[in-house]
Amino acid sequence: MYFAALLARTEDGWEASDTELDDVETLSDLTDLAQEASVDEDTVLVYIEQEDAWFGILRVDGEEDPRIYVSDASAAARSSYGEILLTDELLGREPGAEEEIAALEELVDLDGTEDGEPDGSASSSATTTDRTTTRDADTDSDPDPDSHSDPDSGSGSDYVPAGPIGELGILADFGVSEKDLLTLRTDALTEIADALGASEVLEAVR
């Protein structure tokens, strides 16, 4: 179960609204949504939560680049909404790395033969034998050949770390220290709203 809320700061305090994410597909979409709710380019916070799994915060201050915090990156990576927040920059990847990998995979058949390469029966048999020999040799030299493709193994382009990721000081100027943010688990929004002094307006939309 997901819940999303938007908190916009004004001269009179915070305004809260529940947020529909059906039309949000990218970080740019989410940032635009926050900027549209901004009052005089003041701070807007977008809070996204998957119950008992993870929560994320997007902070937008006027036209500045968005700031992001996610409580558990590996859990969020299994969510379509979490993937919006987990940018290449946040994960330390080269921008567009996933697209490049996908494009390369399309150029190669499942049997490893590149498109357009002749695949006769005789050469196929020999190639199969060569591949088997090579695979055996690779297995002997690599004690854990599956680790390169395992997203939880700590290697590979698809690897997403478990635990918090992003800017720990995202709410420090609102009274939520880095240490406090790291201790938040379930129902984190309630504690964040308490620190912001926005509990009443948030309760009205929950």
Salt bridges, closest charged atoms under 4 A:
ASP42 OD1 - ARG9 NH2 2.93
ASP61 OD2 - ARG59 NE 2.88
ASP61 OD2 - ARG67 NH1 3.81
GLU98 OE2 - ARG93 NH1 2.47
ASP142 OD2 - HIS148 NE2 2.90
GLU167 OE2 - ARG67 NH2 2.59
ASP173 OD1 - ARG59 NH1 2.84
ASP187 OD1 - ARG206 NH1 3.20
